[in-house]
């Protein structure tokens, strides 16, 4: 039994037509799932509720599955039970294994052994949940050596603090952040100061400040946390080196008639002078759901930052939450809040700070409160997520896969089964072109497309040839990128996203194809396998070891090739003068290079190719005549044809 016969047998149960009892009505066509989100945080999900958790919840509400990784790891190795915990709808908390002596994310750079365990854990998650294309939101540089190993993945550095200004900044910040800033696909910053720091490192970024959930803060809860009566000045959040403890103490002494209430954990800062004041109360940490009980009990809310690298980089979440509750806000003056002057009071020194508090305590009106709430409603986490999604969408352009078929329906079934199972891409279109088949291919393609909302069929009355069939498919396609795909291939996990990554990395590329087992040039790698399961395993090992690498070629064969629409429109369609086929791909490669673009095969994308599924059916004489005819036509355009070569050590039957 031949290799391909074994493949067809292995797939038969899954792809062969069956005759179950007809359902009452046909199921709706399958649709594509949005990309999944991996969130690599700086804080745990169940810690103080901040930007990472809010983005997680907003993305989950929009249909994305979010996998939020814990900041601590288990000591398990390869044999481990990985049981993600569903903590909110579509949000999974995942604790990864890191082997013995797991790293501390704030202090350590992960070593190779630890990275192996961490990657194994993520691969298990991807398999268990059938994770497709991913957007990785990276909050802290420790994670980058792991994240860059992932395939079919967009890396977004969500820069939310100037970690280098922290007194306890560890090796991840010093050693890994420069590389993360350089190599991330996308950078978003929570403040203008951070955006400028990133610009100084040579990258542009998108400003996405923090926001608010007005549903949580606008309406006063029925029971407030503080007894009414005394004028109350309040603050909530971490009480650490970012907070000017002396400023708060000065204000409390100057306003003995007011009650100062500070809500939050005290972190490595001396607050003895506050504890000594009779009108100051330190509450301690309060869960996020209970914060409205405090903020609605405050008459004036404070941003008492000490001006340093910490605070300059900060866009305080609490500002928007205070405003959402309609409360007056008094803050020290620093650039990130300058645009809010007029809605909040900004003070240059201690005396102005006290004067601002006194002025707000003297009276407020409902109209100002409504104006503050209106401003907060225009700065919600939903608005922020709109911007994040719009930025991420640029990295998921529409890809149209054109599958050209002429008879060989069994090959087509196997190929389309792999496209459906392993493309894992959220913005996909599949255009099926039947080139005058007589073996039931047209009927199968129509049925396959009817079951998938992202597929369409083009039926040709006769076999118009490789060029004409693909041209018809591209004319029917709406993608920003086209993939010309033979019906005698078997694709591998995440292949579309990984091909796209090479165009992002090098805008000079005009054509990119995969490495493979069988072809006529240097795209063939030394790989051997007996079945598709073994192929997937060995191909994954090869592509993982060659992540991001590509090999320049003079020409690639069009059993699988990705082409940007802009290149196709500039270079033009395939030359239909080559008839049934042969040499049209060589011709197109010459035209692409003539237009100033380069050609490469992606070393991190493998596609199995069963050669000559169509031309293998030709009589030897007919094939030789077609070959010679088309070579002469090619040489009439470009001069002598140079046969391609293979890599050293590669032998092709």
C-alpha positions in Angstrom: 0.0 0.0 0.0 1.4 3.4 -1.0 1.9 6.3 1.4 -1.0 8.2 0.0 -3.3 5.2 0.1 -2.5 4.8 3.8 -3.4 8.5 4.2 -6.7 8.1 2.5 -7.5 5.1 4.6 -6.6 6.9 7.8 -8.9 9.8 6.8 -11.7 7.8 5.4 -13.7 7.5 8.6 -13.6 11.2 9.1 -14.2 12.5 5.6 -16.1 9.7 3.8 -19.8 10.5 3.2 -22.2 8.9 5.6 -26.0 8.3 5.4 -27.4 9.2 8.8 -31.1 9.9 9.2 -31.8 13.4 7.8 -32.1 16.1 10.5 -35.3 18.1 10.8 -33.5 21.0 9.2 -30.0 21.6 8.0 -27.5 23.0 10.6 -26.3 26.5 9.9 -23.0 26.9 8.1 -20.0 26.8 10.3 -18.4 30.1 11.1 -14.9 31.1 12.1 -14.0 31.6 15.7 -12.3 34.9 16.8 -8.6 34.7 17.7 -7.9 33.5 21.3 -6.0 35.7 23.8 -3.0 34.7 25.9 -2.5 37.2 28.7 1.0 37.1 30.2 0.5 39.4 33.2 2.5 41.3 35.8 -0.1 40.6 38.4 -2.3 37.7 39.2 -6.0 37.7 38.2 -7.2 37.6 41.7 -4.9 40.4 42.9 -5.9 44.1 42.7 -8.3 44.5 39.8 -6.5 46.6 37.1 -5.8 46.9 33.4 -5.0 43.2 32.7 -8.2 42.0 34.2 -10.4 44.7 32.6 -9.0 43.9 29.2 -9.5 40.2 29.8 -13.2 40.8 30.6 -13.8 43.1 27.7 -12.2 40.7 25.2 -14.1 37.8 26.7 -17.4 39.7 26.3 -16.6 40.2 22.6 -16.3 36.4 22.0 -12.5 35.9 22.5 -11.4 33.1 24.8 -8.8 34.5 27.3 -6.2 32.3 28.9 -4.7 34.3 31.9 -1.5 32.8 33.1 -0.6 32.8 36.8 2.5 34.6 37.9 3.7 31.6 39.9 4.3 28.1 38.6 4.1 24.5 39.7 7.2 22.4 40.2 5.9 19.7 37.9 7.8 18.6 34.9 6.5 17.0 31.7 4.2 14.6 33.4 1.6 16.9 34.9 -2.1 17.5 35.1 -3.0 20.9 33.6 -6.5 21.9 34.7 -7.3 25.5 33.8 -9.9 27.1 36.1 -12.8 29.0 34.5 -12.9 32.2 36.6 -15.2 34.3 34.5 -17.2 33.6 31.3 -14.6 32.6 28.6 -11.7 33.5 31.0 -9.4 30.6 32.1 -6.8 30.9 34.8 -3.8 28.7 33.9 -0.9 27.7 36.2 2.0 26.5 34.1 4.6 23.9 35.0 8.2 25.1 35.2 10.0 22.1 36.7 12.1 22.1 39.9 13.0 25.5 41.3 10.5 27.5 39.2 11.5 31.1 38.3 10.3 34.3 39.9 8.9 36.5 37.1 10.1 39.7 38.8 13.6 38.6 39.4 14.6 35.8 37.0 15.2 35.2 33.3 13.8 31.8 32.5 16.5 29.2 31.5 16.2 26.7 28.7 14.8 23.9 30.9 12.2 26.1 32.4 11.2 27.4 29.0 10.8 23.8 27.8 8.3 23.1 30.6 6.4 26.3 30.2 6.1 25.8 26.4 5.0 22.2 26.9 2.2 23.5 29.2 1.0 26.0 26.6 1.1 23.4 23.9 -1.1 21.2 26.0 -3.5 24.1 26.5 -3.6 24.7 22.7 -4.4 21.0 22.1 -6.9 20.7 24.9 -8.9 23.7 23.9 -8.2 23.6 20.1 -6.6 27.1 20.4 -6.2 28.7 17.0 -4.6 32.0 16.1 -3.6 33.9 19.3 -3.0 37.5 20.4 -0.5 37.4 23.3 -0.8 40.4 25.6 2.5 40.7 27.4 2.5 42.9 30.5 5.9 42.1 31.8 9.2 41.3 30.0 9.8 38.0 31.8 7.4 36.2 29.5 9.0 37.2 26.2 11.4 34.3 25.7 8.4 32.0 26.0 6.0 34.0 23.9 8.4 34.3 21.0 8.4 30.4 20.7 4.7 30.3 20.0 3.5 29.9 16.4 0.4 31.5 14.8 0.7 34.2 17.3 0.7 38.1 17.4 2.8 39.6 20.2 1.4 42.8 21.8 3.5 44.4 24.5 1.0 46.2 26.7 3.4 48.6 28.4 1.7 49.7 31.6 4.6 50.9 33.8 8.1 52.2 33.6 9.5 49.0 35.2 13.1 50.4 34.9 12.2 53.1 37.5 11.3 50.5 40.1 13.8 50.2 42.9 13.5 46.4 42.8 13.6 46.1 39.0 15.2 42.7 38.2 16.9 40.9 35.4 13.8 40.6 33.2 13.5 44.4 32.9 17.2 44.9 32.3 17.8 42.0 30.0 14.5 41.3 28.2 12.6 44.5 27.9 14.8 46.0 25.1 14.3 42.9 23.0 10.6 42.8 23.7 10.3 46.5 22.6 12.3 45.8 19.5 10.6 42.6 18.4 6.9 42.9 19.5 4.5 43.0 16.6 2.5 45.7 18.4 3.1 48.0 21.4 0.4 49.8 23.3 1.2 52.2 26.2 -1.1 53.3 29.0 0.4 56.8 29.2 2.1 59.5 27.1 5.2 59.2 29.2 5.5 55.5 28.5 4.9 56.2 24.8 7.8 58.6 24.8 10.1 56.1 26.5 9.2 53.5 23.9 9.9 56.1 21.1 13.3 56.7 22.6 14.0 53.0 22.1 13.2 53.2 18.5 9.6 52.1 18.3 6.3 53.7 17.7 3.3 52.7 19.8 -0.4 53.2 20.3 -1.6 55.2 23.3 -4.4 53.3 25.1 -4.9 54.9 28.5 -6.7 53.2 31.3 -10.5 53.4 31.5 -13.5 52.6 33.7 -16.5 50.3 34.0 -19.3 52.9 34.6 -21.8 50.1 35.4 -19.7 49.3 38.4 -19.1 52.9 39.7 -21.9 55.2 38.6 -24.7 54.1 40.8 -24.3 54.5 44.6 -24.7 51.2 46.4 -27.6 51.0 49.0 -25.1 50.7 51.9 -22.0 52.8 52.1 -18.9 51.6 53.9 -18.5 54.8 56.0 -20.8 56.4 58.5 -22.1 59.8 57.2 -21.7 63.1 58.9 -18.0 64.1 58.6 -16.6 65.6 55.5 -14.5 62.8 54.0 -11.4 62.9 51.9 -10.6 59.6 50.4 -8.0 57.6 48.4 -7.9 54.0 47.3 -5.1 52.0 45.7 -1.7 50.7 46.7 0.0 52.8 49.4 3.6 52.4 48.3 6.6 54.6 47.2 4.5 56.1 44.5 2.3 57.8 47.2 3.4 61.0 48.9 2.7 60.1 52.5 4.0 63.4 53.7 1.6 65.3 51.5 -1.4 63.4 52.8 -0.2 64.0 56.4 0.2 67.7 55.7 -3.3 67.9 54.3 -4.8 66.0 57.3 -3.1 68.4 59.7 -4.3 71.4 57.8 -7.9 70.1 57.7 -8.6 68.6 61.1 -12.3 69.0 60.6 -12.2 66.4 57.7 -11.8 62.7 57.9 -9.1 61.2 55.7 -9.8 57.6 54.7 -7.1 55.6 52.8 -8.1 52.2 51.3 -5.4 49.9 50.2 -2.5 47.7 51.1 0.6 49.3 52.6 3.6 48.2 50.6 7.1 48.9 51.9 6.5 52.4 53.0 6.5 54.1 56.4 3.0 55.3 57.3 3.7 55.9 61.0 3.0 59.7 60.7 -0.4 58.9 59.2 -1.3 56.4 61.9 -0.5 59.0 64.5 -3.1 61.4 63.2 -6.6 61.2 64.7 -8.4 62.1 61.6 -6.7 59.5 59.3 -8.0 56.0 58.9 -6.1 53.2 57.0 -8.6 50.6 55.9 -6.4 48.1 54.2 -7.1 46.2 51.0 -10.7 46.1 49.8 -12.0 43.8 47.0 -12.9 45.5 43.7 -16.6 44.7 44.1 -16.7 46.7 47.3 -14.9 49.8 46.1 -18.1 51.7 45.2 -19.2 51.5 48.9 -16.1 53.6 49.7 -15.9 56.0 46.7 -19.5 57.0 47.1 -18.8 57.8 50.7 -16.0 60.2 49.8 -16.7 63.9 49.4 -13.3 64.5 47.7 -11.1 61.9 46.1 -7.3 62.2 46.0 -4.4 61.4 43.6 -1.5 62.1 46.1 1.4 60.9 43.9 5.0 61.6 44.5 6.4 62.9 41.2 8.9 60.3 40.1 9.4 57.8 37.3 6.6 55.6 38.9 4.0 58.3 38.8 5.1 60.0 35.6 4.4 56.8 33.7 1.1 56.2 35.4 -2.4 56.9 34.0 -4.3 56.3 37.3 -7.3 53.9 36.8 -8.8 55.4 40.0 -9.1 58.9 38.3 -11.7 57.5 35.9 -13.4 55.5 38.6 -13.6 58.6 40.9 -15.1 60.6 38.0 -17.5 57.8 37.1 -18.9 58.1 40.6 -19.3 61.8 40.0 -16.8 62.8 42.7 -14.5 65.9 42.8 -10.9 64.9 42.3 -7.8 66.7 43.6 -4.4 65.6 42.3 -0.8 66.7 42.2 0.0 68.3 38.9 1.8 66.1 36.4 1.7 65.7 32.6 -0.6 62.6 32.3 -3.5 64.5 34.0 -3.0 67.9 32.5 -5.7 67.3 29.9 -8.2 66.8 32.7 -7.7 70.2 34.3 -11.0 71.9 34.6 -12.7 68.6 35.4 -10.3 67.8 38.2 -8.2 70.2 40.3 -4.4 70.0 39.9 -2.0 71.4 42.6 1.6 72.4 42.2 2.5 72.2 45.9 1.2 71.3 49.3 -0.5 74.6 49.9 -2.4 74.4 46.6 -3.3 70.8 47.4 -4.9 71.8 50.7 -6.6 74.8 49.1 -8.1 72.6 46.4 -9.4 70.0 48.9 -10.9 72.9 51.0 -12.6 74.4 47.9 -14.2 71.1 46.9 -15.3 70.4 50.5 -17.1 73.8 50.6 -19.7 72.6 48.1 -20.4 70.7 44.9 -23.4 70.6 42.7 -25.2 67.8 40.8 -24.4 69.4 37.4 -20.7 69.1 37.9 -21.2 65.5 39.0 -23.1 64.7 35.8 -20.3 66.3 33.7 -17.7 64.1 35.4 -19.8 61.0 34.8 -20.3 62.0 31.1 -16.5 62.3 30.8 -16.0 58.9 32.4 -18.5 57.3 30.1 -16.4 58.5 27.1 -13.4 56.7 28.6 -14.7 53.3 29.4 -12.8 50.0 29.1 -15.1 49.2 26.3 -13.8 52.3 24.4 -10.2 51.2 25.2 -10.8 47.7 23.9 -12.2 49.1 20.7 -8.8 50.7 20.1 -6.9 47.5 21.1 -9.1 45.4 18.8 -8.6 47.8 15.9 -4.9 47.7 16.3 -4.9 43.9 16.6 -7.1 43.6 13.5 -4.2 44.9 11.3 -2.4 41.7 12.1 -5.3 39.5 11.0 -5.9 40.6 7.4 -8.3 38.7 5.3 -6.7 35.7 3.6 -8.3 33.9 0.7 -7.2 30.4 0.1 -7.8 29.3 -3.5 -7.9 25.5 -3.9 -7.8 24.4 -7.5 -9.2 21.0 -8.3 -9.4 18.8 -11.3 -10.7 15.3 -10.5 -8.7 13.4 -7.8 -11.6 13.9 -5.4 -9.9 11.7 -2.7 -6.9 14.0 -2.6 -9.3 17.0 -2.4 -11.1 15.6 0.5 -7.9 15.0 2.5 -6.6 18.4 1.6 -9.7 20.3 2.6 -10.0 18.3 5.8 -6.5 19.6 6.7 -7.5 23.2 5.7 -10.6 23.1 7.9 -8.8 21.5 10.9 -5.4 23.3 10.9 -5.8 26.8 9.4 -6.8 28.2 12.8 -7.2 31.7 11.3 -10.1 34.1 12.2 -10.3 36.0 8.9 -10.3 33.3 6.3 -12.0 32.8 3.0 -11.8 29.5 1.0 -12.5 29.7 -2.7 -12.9 26.3 -4.3 -12.3 26.1 -8.0 -13.4 23.0 -9.9 -11.6 22.9 -13.2 -14.1 20.8 -15.2 -13.9 17.6 -13.1 -15.8 14.5 -14.1 -15.5 12.4 -10.9 -18.0 14.1 -8.6 -15.5 16.8 -7.4 -17.9 19.6 -8.2 -20.7 18.1 -6.1 -18.3 17.5 -3.2 -17.0 21.0 -3.3 -20.5 22.5 -3.4 -21.5 20.4 -0.4 -18.3 21.3 1.5 -18.8 25.0 0.9 -22.5 24.9 1.8 -21.4 23.7 5.3 -19.1 26.7 5.9 -20.0 30.3 5.8 -16.4 31.3 4.8 -16.3 29.2 1.6 -17.5 29.7 -1.9 -17.3 27.6 -5.1 -16.3 28.5 -8.7 -17.3 25.9 -11.3 -15.5 25.8 -14.6 -17.2 23.9 -17.5 -13.9 22.5 -18.8 -10.3 22.1 -17.6 -9.0 25.6 -18.4 -5.6 24.8 -16.9 -3.7 25.8 -13.8 -3.3 29.5 -14.6 -6.8 30.1 -15.8 -8.3 28.2 -12.9 -6.3 30.1 -10.3 -7.0 33.4 -12.0 -10.7 32.7 -11.8 -10.4 31.9 -8.1 -8.5 35.1 -7.3 -11.1 37.1 -9.2 -13.8 35.6 -6.9 -11.7 36.2 -3.8 -11.9 39.3 -1.5 -8.8 38.8 0.7 -5.9 41.1 1.3 -3.7 38.0 0.8 -4.1 35.1 -1.6 -2.9 31.5 -1.1 -2.8 29.3 -4.2 -3.1 25.8 -2.9 -3.1 22.5 -4.7 -5.6 19.9 -3.9 -2.7 17.4 -3.3 -1.4 18.9 -0.1 -1.9 18.5 3.7 -1.4 21.7 5.7 -0.1 21.9 9.3 -1.2 23.7 12.4 -1.3 27.5 12.1 0.2 27.6 8.7 -1.6 30.8 7.5 -0.7 32.9 10.4 3.0 31.8 10.2 3.2 32.6 6.5 1.8 36.1 7.1 4.4 36.8 9.8 7.1 36.8 7.1 5.4 39.5 5.2 5.3 41.6 8.3 8.9 41.0 9.0 10.1 41.9 5.5 8.0 44.2 3.3 10.2 43.4 0.3 8.8 39.9 0.0 6.4 39.3 -2.9 5.9 35.5 -2.6 6.3 33.1 0.3 5.9 29.4 0.4 6.4 26.7 2.9 9.1 24.0 3.3 7.9 20.6 2.2 8.7 17.0 1.7 8.4 16.9 -2.1 9.0 19.6 -4.7 11.5 20.6 -7.3 13.7 23.0 -5.5 15.4 24.1 -2.2 12.1 24.2 -0.4 12.4 20.5 0.2 13.9 19.6 3.7 15.3 16.3 4.9 12.2 14.9 6.7 10.8 11.4 6.7 7.5 10.0 8.1 5.1 7.2 7.7 1.8 8.8 8.3 0.2 12.2 9.0 0.5 11.9 12.8 4.2 11.3 12.5 4.4 14.1 9.9 2.8 16.6 12.3 5.2 15.7 15.1 8.3 15.9 13.0 7.2 19.0 11.1 6.4 20.7 14.4 9.9 20.0 15.7 11.5 21.3 12.6 9.4 24.5 12.3 9.8 25.2 16.1 13.6 25.1 15.7 13.4 27.5 12.8 10.9 30.0 14.1 11.0 33.2 12.1 13.6 31.9 9.6 13.3 31.9 5.8 15.4 31.0 2.8 15.7 33.2 -0.2 14.8 31.5 -3.5 14.9 32.4 -7.1 11.6 30.6 -7.6 9.0 28.6 -5.7 6.6 26.1 -6.9 2.9 27.0 -6.6 1.6 23.9 -4.8 1.3 26.4 -1.9 2.2 30.1 -2.2 1.0 33.2 -0.4 0.8 36.5 -2.4 -0.3 39.9 -1.1 -3.1 41.4 -3.1 -1.0 44.5 -3.8 1.7 42.4 -5.4 -0.9 40.4 -7.5 -2.5 43.7 -8.7 0.9 45.1 -9.6 2.3 42.0 -11.3 -0.9 40.8 -12.9 -2.5 37.4 -13.3 -0.9 34.1 -14.1 -0.1 33.7 -17.8 -2.8 31.5 -19.3 -0.6 30.9 -22.3 0.9 27.9 -20.3 -2.3 26.0 -20.9 -2.9 23.0 -18.6 0.2 23.9 -16.6 4.0 23.7 -16.0 6.3 26.7 -15.9 3.6 29.2 -15.1 5.0 29.4 -11.5 8.6 29.9 -12.8 7.2 32.7 -15.1 5.3 34.4 -12.3 8.4 34.3 -10.0 10.4 36.0 -12.7 7.7 38.7 -13.0 7.6 39.2 -9.2 11.4 39.6 -9.1 11.3 41.9 -12.1 8.8 44.1 -10.1 11.4 44.5 -7.3 10.1 41.9 -4.8 11.9 39.0 -3.2 10.9 35.3 -2.9 11.4 33.0 0.0 10.3 29.8 1.7 9.3 30.0 5.3 11.4 27.6 7.4 8.7 27.6 10.1 5.8 26.5 7.9 5.6 22.9 6.7 3.1 21.7 4.1 3.0 18.0 3.0 2.9 17.7 -0.8 2.0 14.6 -2.7 3.5 15.4 -6.1 2.0 15.1 -9.5 -1.5 14.2 -8.4 -2.8 15.7 -11.6 0.2 15.4 -14.0 0.9 11.9 -12.7 -2.2 10.8 -14.6 -0.7 12.0 -17.9 0.8 9.5 -20.3 4.6 9.9 -20.3 4.6 11.2 -23.9 1.8 13.7 -23.3 3.6 15.0 -20.2 6.9 15.3 -22.1 5.3 17.2 -24.9 3.6 19.6 -22.5 6.8 20.1 -20.6 8.8 20.9 -23.8 6.1 23.2 -25.2 5.9 25.2 -22.1 9.6 25.4 -21.6 10.0 26.9 -25.0 7.3 29.4 -24.2 9.0 30.3 -21.0 12.4 30.7 -22.7 10.8 32.9 -25.4 10.1 35.3 -22.6 13.1 34.9 -20.3 15.9 33.1 -22.0 17.3 29.7 -21.1 15.5 28.0 -18.2 17.8 27.0 -15.3 16.6 23.9 -13.5 16.3 24.3 -9.8 18.5 22.5 -7.3 17.9 20.9 -3.9 19.5 21.5 -0.5 22.7 19.5 0.2 21.7 16.1 1.6 18.2 16.1 0.2 17.3 13.2 -2.1 14.0 13.3 -4.0 12.7 10.2 -5.8 
